Amino acid sequence: MQTLKPMPTQLDVDIAIVGGAMTGVTLALALRQRCPQLSVALIERAPLAPSTEPCESQVQSGFDARVIALNLHTQRRLERDSIWPALQHQGCAIETIHVSDQGHGGMVSLNPQCGQRQHGWVMALSDVQKALVPMLAERGVRCFAPATICQMQAIEQGHQLQLADGTLLTTRLLVGADGTQSQVAQHLGLQNQVLDLQQSAIIANIACQLPHHGCAFERFTAQGPVALLPMQSSAETLAVGGQGQMSLVWCLPPEQAMTFQQLPENEFLQALQHAFGWRLGRFLKVGTRHSYPLNRHHQPLLVGHHGVLVGNAAQTLHPIAGQGFNLGLRDVDTLVDVIAKHHAIFGSNALGSTAQLADYAARRAPDRQQLLSGTVGLLQLFRQTSWPMVLGRQLGLMLASHCAPLRQHIQQLGQGIKAGPQEEQQ
């Protein structure tokens, strides 16, 4: 007797989000909060729930040992979508930002303005995952994880996605939140532009002798910027007598980064001490070091046939100034606003329409361009070693230190309060 094969599951949804890292998860939650009449599916290739049996070879999801810096603008958006309450106790507040130029006298300390107590927050992505993933089920997001997309096919009013388990998913709007090497972008025929920044980043956790008092440091060196972000101290930091723990992002030429990545712990800490200085006392311990190349990825076109890109699928920035995720969340917020606005005016037929997607792309253009060019420009500025450029940098830092209006303007940009003319209208 022939065994009948089970029929594949077929599911129709209004919006399918590919990518279950923080950008994809926050988009799904925000859509269900502001557009509850629309059905949402989230597809992620790795497990969303943390494994109870850790394994070195286990595929990690978009939430891992890295940290993110969330500015005040991002916090307000998360509050509007009732996401912030799940996160507000997960991170460490950034109460001061200290910017300096190695080997030169110019420096500036930025304190919160306008009655704020902090510039933003630093959070471990693993903690964010634990806080946000349970909310997906609570808000009715249909999750497929771990799941692999075997095939994508454009249809007249959307797309069909064939999953490895046989599920056939039909959607009117396909969203790529699947990172720099976006499968959705390739399917939509969108071409990624890559700028080699000739640097690599070493990221790790550092145990420090002195407490950080909520201060984030950005120190520019001839080799590249060194960023240290305040974190809540772990048991490992306390065990070695440390009073503060920092998240390190150290940008270096690729060959030097490879050399430093392989140094014994004490030699690595000595090299970092030389680059950074002693404002945090002695560096006592470094956690597992990770290294990755720094390239600027940019999608000139954000939209295609019933499809759109957000977050790192749309653009990936150099980590200087720590604005990458904040920019991606503004993608998310604008997309949800546009979807809600068009649905209220035109009904369900507006989803994925040319007018809707063009509206999204136009509203994101000024903000994206400002940060895409600004981060590269800032990186190039602090790479220059000629005395006129060095003198200009020092005068700029000194002016920012003593001129309150200029300092406030810089702080507002860092906090995301001035995010471009289109964003201010939202």
N, C-alpha and C positions, 0 to 999 in steps of 0.2 A: 504494500500500500504506500503510495507516494505521500510524503509529508508536505503539507502546505506551508509555504513561507509566510511569516506575518507581513501584513501590509505595512508599508512605511508610514510613519506618522506625518500628517500634513497639518500645517499650522499657518494661519494668516495673522499677521500683526501689522499695526500701523507703522511702527518704527523698529528697526533692528539695528542694534549697536554692536559692532565688532570691536572687541577689546575691553577687558574687565579690570584694567588698572584704575587708578584713582579718577582719571578724567572720564572714562566710560561709566564708572559707578556713579559719580556725582551727576553726570548727564541723565542717567536712568532715573535716579532719585528725584532730580529737579523736574523732569518731564512728568512724572507721576504726581508730583506735588502741585504743579501749576496747570497741567493738562490732563486731569484724571480720566477724561473721556477717551484718551488715546491709549491703545495697548502697546506695550514695550517689551522687547526681547533683548537679552544681553548674552553675547556669545564670547567665551573666553577659552583659550586653548589649555590653560593650566587650571588646577583646582582653585576655586575661590576660597574655600575653607582651609585654614592652616592644618597641615598634616599632624597627626598625633604620633607618627613614627618618623622623625627626621631622618633624612638620608642625603648623603653628599651628592648623589647623582640626580636627586629629585628636581624636576623642572620647576622653577620658581615662577610665580605669577608676577604681575606688575608691582605688587607690594613685596618689598624685600628689606634688607638691612639698611637701605639708603634712607635719607631724611629729606623732607621738603620744607621750604620756608614759605609760610602763608602770610601775606600782608593784610592790612586792615580792610582794604577794598574786598579782598577774597573772603575775609571773615564775614563782612556784611552780606555778601551774596549768599554765603552758606547759611547765615541766619535767616534770610528771606525764604529759603527753601526748607527750613526746619531741619537742616543737617548739622549745624554747628553744635547744638546741645550734646550730640554724641561724641564730639571731638574736643570740646573745650577743656577737658581735664587730661587730654592725652599728651600735650606738648609742653614746651618750655617757652616762656615769654621772652621776646627780644626787647629789652628795655633801653638799650643804647647801641649805637652802631659807631665803631671806631674805624676810620679810614686813614691809612698812612702809606708813604712811599719810601721803600727801603733805601737807606743811605742818604736821605735828604730830610730837611726839617719840617716840611709841610705835612700837616695832619689835621683832621677835623673829627670831632665827636658830635654825633647827631642824637638829640633827645626828642622824645615824642612831643608833638605840638597839639594845640586845640583841645586841651583837656584829656588827651589820651594817656594811658599808662604804659603802653607798649607800641612798638612799631609793627609787631606781628608775632608769629609763633613758629617754632621749629618742632616738627613731629616726625617720628619714625614711621615709615610706610607700613611696617608690620603692625604697629599699633592702630593705624588708620584702618587697615583691613579688618581687624577684629571688631572695630567699632561700626563700620559701615555695612559690611556684608549682610548681617542679620536684617538690616533695614530694607534690603531688596525684596525679601519675601513679604515683609510687613506692608510694603507699598504695592505689591502685586506685579513686580517685574518678573517675567518668565526668564529664568536663567538656564543656559546650556553651558556647563563647565564640569570637567574638562571636555571640550568639544573641538573638532577639527572641521573646517570647511573644505570640502573636496572640490566643489564647483560653484561658481557664481554665474548666473545668467540674467541678462537684462531682458525685461518684458515691457510691454507697452506702458503700463502704469506702475512700474517698480522693478523689483528684482526677485529672483528665486535663488535660495541658498540650499545646497545639498550638503548635509552634515554626514560625517563618517558613520554615524549610527543608523543612517537611513532616513533621518528626519528631513522633510522637505519644508523649508520655511519661505513663505512669500511675504514681502513687505513693500509698502509704498514709499518708504524713505529708508535708505541705507546709510548709516553713519560709520565712518572710519575713525575709531579711537584706538587704533591698533599700532601706534608707534611709528618710528622713523621708517622702517621697512614695511609700509602699510600694504597689506593684501587688498584692501578696499581701493586704495589709490591706484594700484596696478589694474584692477578690474575696471575702474572708471576711466582709465587711459590718461591719468594725470601724471605729469612728468616732474619728478623731484629734482631740484637744483641743489648741488652740494658745493660748499665752499670749504676747502681744506684750511683750517686755522693753524695748522702746524704746531699743535699742542696735544698733549694727553693729560688726563686728570687722574690723580690718585685720590681715592676716597677711603676713609677709615675713621674709627672712633679713637680719640686721644684722651688719656687720663692726665690731668694737670695737677700740679702741686697746689695752686691757689684757686679759690672760687672764682667763677666767671661773672657773678652778679648780673646775669642776664645780658651780657655784652656780646655782640657779634663783631668779629674783626674781619676787615678786608685789607690785606697788606699787598701792595704792588711791588714786585721785584723785577729785576732785569730778565729773569727767566719766565715769569708769569705770575698771576695773582695767587695769593694764599688766603683762603677763607676758612675761618673757624667759627662755627655756629654753636651757641649754648644748648646743652642737653641736660636732662635729668640724670643724675649720677647713678650708674649701675653698681651692682655688687662687685664687679671686677675693679672698678675705679676705687671704690672704698677699700677694697682688700689691699691695694698697693699704697694706701695712705693719701690718695688724691682727694682734693676738695672740690674739684670741678671736672666735668666731662664735656668735650667738644666734638663736633662732627667736622672733620677735615675735608676740604676740597682743595687740592694742591695742583695747579696747572703748570706744566713743564713741557719743554721740547720732548718729542717722543723718545729719543734715545736716552735722555736723562731720566725720564719717568720710568723707563724700563730698568735702568740701573738702580734707581732708588727703590723701586718695587721689590727688588731682589736683595737689598741690603739686610744684614742682621738687624734685629730690633734696636739695639743700642746705637748703631751707626745711623739708622734711619732717623731716630729721635734727635741725634746730634745735628744732622743736616737740617731737620725741621726747625730746631732751636736756633740755628744760625740764620735761617731765612726769616723767621718770625720775631725772634727776640724773647724777652723775659717778662712780658706783661702778665703772663699766666704762671709765672714761676717756672720750675723745671717740668718738662714733659716726662712722665713716669712710665707710660705704657701705651702701646699702639695695638689696636685690634686687627682683625684680618684686613689686609690691604687689597683693594680692587683697583684696576686701572682700565680706562677705556679711551679711545681716541676722541678728540673734540673736533667735530665738523659742524658747520651750520647747514642744516637742511631746510629747504624752503619750497613750498608748493605755490607757484604763482597763481594757479587756479585752485580754488577751494571746493568747487562744485562740479558735478557732472550730471548725467541723466539720473534723476531721482536719487542723487547721492551727494554726500557732503563730508568734509574732513574737519576734525577738531583736534586740539592738543598737539602732541608730538607728531601725529600723522600730518598735520598742517605745517608745522614749523618746529625745529629743534634749535635752541639757542645755546651759545656758550654760557656756562654757569656763572660768569661774572655778574654780580649784583643779584643773583638768585631770583630772576623773574620768570623763568621758564614755565613753571606750573601755574603761576598767577595769570600769565598770558593765556595759557590753555583754558583756564576756568572762565576767562572772559569770552573765549570762543563758545564754551558751553552756555554761559548765561545769555549771550546774544542769540544763539540758536534757539533756545527755549523761548525767549521773548518773541522772536520772529514767528515761530510756529504758533504760539498762543495768539498773537495778533492776527495772523492770516486766517487761523481757524475761526476766530470770533467774527471776522468780516465775511469770509467766503465759504466757511463750512469745511467738511472733510475733504472736498475735492482739491483744496489748496495744498494738501500735504505733498511735498516733493515737486511742486510746480516750478516752472522756470522763474516766475515772478518772486516766489518765496525764497528760492535759493539765491537769486540775484540780490535780493534785499539783504540777506545774511552776508554775502561776500562784500557788498558795498559798505556795510556798517563795520566790518572787521578790518577793512583795508588801512585806514590811518593808524590805528593802534598797532597793528602788525608791523607796518613799515617803520614806525618810530622805534620799536624795540629791535627789529632785525638790523637796522642800520646803526642804532645807538650802541648796542652791545659790541659790535665789531669796531666801531669808532673808538669806544672807550678802551678796548683791548689794544688797538693800534697806538693810541695816545700814550699809554703807559709802557709800551715797548720801546719808544724812542729814547735814544741815549744822547742825542745832540744837546748841547748846553741851552740853546734857545727853547727847545721843547721841555727840558727838565725845569728851566726857570719858569716857564709858563705854567707847568703843573703845580709847582710850589706856590706861585702867586694865586692860582685858582683855589688850592686847598686853604691857604691862609685867608683869602677873601671869604670863602665859605665859613671858615671858623669864626670870623669877626663880623660878618654881615648877616644879620638875622633874616631879612627878607629872602636872600639867596639861599641860606641854609634851610629855611622853611620850604622854599620851592623844591629843593633837592629831596627833602624828606617826603613831600607830598607825592613826588614822582615815584619814590621807592615804595611808598605805602599803597600805590595804585590809585590814589585819589584823583590825579590828573592822568587819565588813561587815554586821551585822545578825544577830539571833538565829537565824534559819533557816539562814543561810549558815554559821555557826559549827558547825552539826551535820554539815556535809558532810565 
